[in-house]
Amino acid sequence: MQKDIKLIVPDSLHEIQLGQYQAYLASIENLDAKKDIEQINRKLIEEFCGLKPEQVNLLPLTSVESLLKVLSGAFSEEFELIRHFEIEGVKFGFIPKLDDMSLGEYIDLEGTFGEWDKMHKAMAILYRVVNFEKGDKYTINSYETNEELAEAMKMMPLSVVMSCMVFFYHLGTELAQATSNYILKVMKKENSTTSQLKEALEQSGVGINQFTDSLKAMSEDLMKLQLYPSTNV
């Protein structure tokens, strides 16, 4: 006799935790997106619906198709920067002023933000416990390296992470454009096209371009779920 399987299917990135997505990426790391679609879809259902492999085998094909469509829809959402979220009743807030970021914060962020297996550490830098709040104004705890806190960030909604990625991507694009425009103005003003001047000016945009390229790659990884067609699992 077939046992009933209770499913909780997330239909929004608010209902998916960062840690779940990290586990999903790790589970398909060595799979080929074209040759191993069925295995990838199986892992998708296992990680986000909380099912064991043997339970996935018992699912009717029609249910599998429906599940994949719902999950794909969740990953098609777009978000503006989400500044607050809660983990087990504790409120976290995005850094109120990025200009106030310390050198230590920047260095740690640069070493973690571009890699999904370290994203919980990056989020522990960008989001910290809110210690004061009045209206739209709030302050957060000072930054300190805290492995326990970073691990807790794996429980944060994936929607917050995605909104943060989009925010920095747009910010980086705007900065890159502003840098490009500045270079053109200086070139015209100086009326010089020497290789030394070109090199000096162009280098000012290298970091920004690398950062936006990194965010593009991360966004492509996150959107992989939309590219995998629904197939038998």
N, C-alpha and C positions, 0 to 999 in steps of 0.2 A: 504493500500500500504506500503510495507516494505521500510524503509529508508535506504539509503546507509550509511555504517559505515566506516569512514576513520580510517585506522589502521597505527600506526607507531610501527613496530616490531623491537626491538633491536636485532641485530645478533652478538653483541659483548659486552663484559663487559665494554668497553669504553663508551657505550651508556646507561648504567644503572647507576643510582646514588646510592650512599651508603644509602641515606635516603629511597629510594624505596625498597631496599633489607631489611632494618630494618623494614619497614612497612609490607612487605610481611611476614617476620618471626613472627611479632607480630600477624598478622591475622590468622596464622595457628598454633599458639602456643598450643591451646587446641585440635587440630585435631590429629587423629590417622593416621599414614603414611600408614597403611594397609586398614583400614576401610573407611577412608574419602578421598580417592584418587581424586574422582571427585571434591570435594569441594576445595582440595588443588590446583588442576589444574585450577579451576575457579579463585581462588585468584591470582594465577600466572599470568593469562592473565589480570585480573583487574589491578594489581599493575604495571606490566611492559609494558602494552600496553595502559594504561590510559583509560580503559573502565569502564562503570558503570555496575552493575549486570544485569540490564535489557537489556543492549546492548550485553552482553556475551550470553544471552539467544537466541538472534537473529542470532548468528553466525552459518553458515552451519557446519555440522560435519567435512567435509573435510577441512574447513578452520581452525577448532580447532586443528585437527591433525597436519596440517602444522605449525601452530603457536607454538605448543608445541615442535616440532622438532627443529625449529629455536632457540627457547629459550634454549632448552637443549644443542644445539650446542654451544651457547654463553658461557655456564657455563662449557664447557669442555676445554676452552682455558687455556694455561699456560703462565705465564709472569715472566721475570726476573724483578728485582727491578726497578720500575719506579720512578725516582728521581724528576721529575718535572711534574706539571700539572697546569692548569689555571682554575679559577672560575671567570666568568664575567670579563675577561681581567686581573685579578690579578694573578701573577705567584707565585706558592708555591714550596719550595724545601725541600727535605729530609735532616735531620740533616747531615751536611758534615762529621763530625767525631763523631761517637757514644761514643768514649772514653771521649769526652768532655762533655757528658751529666751530668748535675748536680744532686745532691741527690734529690732535689725537683722534677725534671723532671722524674727521675726514679721511685719515689714513686707514682706520679700521673699516670705514664704509667702502672705500675704494677697493679694499682687499676682499670684500664679501658680496657686494651688491651684484656683481656680474655672474655669479654662480648659484644655481638653484639649490645645491646641497648646503650652501652657506646662507641662504636667504633669511633664515630665522635669526642669524646673528646680525645681519644688516638691519632687519626690522627692530631688533633690540636697541639699535643705535638711533634709528629714526623715530621710533615710538617708545615713550617711557611713561611711567606712572604719573598721572595728573595729581599734583599736590595742592593746587589752588585753582578755583574756578569762580568767575563772576561774570555773568552774561556770556559774551563771546570771547572774553579774555580768560586765559588760563596759563599756568606754569607747570613744568614737569620736573621730575627729579634730575639731578645732575648725572652726567654720564660716567659710568664706570663699567669696566669689563666684568660681566656676570654670566657665567656659563649656565647657571640654573635659570636665570631670567630668559636667556636666549633659547633654552630648551622649551620653556613655557610658551614662547612665541610660535611654536609649531601648532598651537591650538588656535591661533588667530585666523579670522576668515580670509580665504583666498581673495575675496573681493577687495580687501584692503591692500593686499600686496599688489594686485593688478592695478588698482587706482594709483598707487605710488609709482609704479613703473611708467604708466601713461603720463603722469605728472612730470617726471624727470625727463621722459622722452621729449615732450613738448618744450620743456624748459631748455633742454640741450639743443633742440632744433632752433629755438629762438636765439639762443646765445651764439650758435654757429652762424646764423644769418647775420646777426649784428656784427660779429667779428669779421665776416666776409665784406660787409658794407664798409666797415671801418678801414679795412685793408685797401679797398678801392679808393676811398677818399684820400688816404695818406699817399697812395701812389700818384694820384692826380696832383695833389698839393705839392709834393716833392718833385713832380715831373721827372721821376727817375725810375728806371726799370732794371737797375743793377741786380745781379743775382744775389748779392749779399742782403739787400733790402728785402727782396722777395722772400728769401729764406727766413729772415728774422720775423717778418710779419706773418708768414704762413704757419710758422711753428706755434704761434700763439693760439691757433685753432686746433692743433693736433689733439690735445687732451679732450676737448669737447667732442670732436669727431669720433674719437675712439669710444667715448662714453655713449654717444648716441648709437654707434654701431653695435655696442654690447647690448643696449636696450632693445634694438631691433631684433637681435638674435634671440633674446629672452622672450620677446613677444611672439616670435615665430614658434618657439618651443611651446608656449602656452596655448597657442591656437592650433596645435597639431590635432587636437581632438575634433576639430571641425573638418579636417581633411580625411579622416579615416571613415570610409563608407561602412554602413551597417551590413555586416555579413553574419553568417551562421557562427555561433560560438561553441 
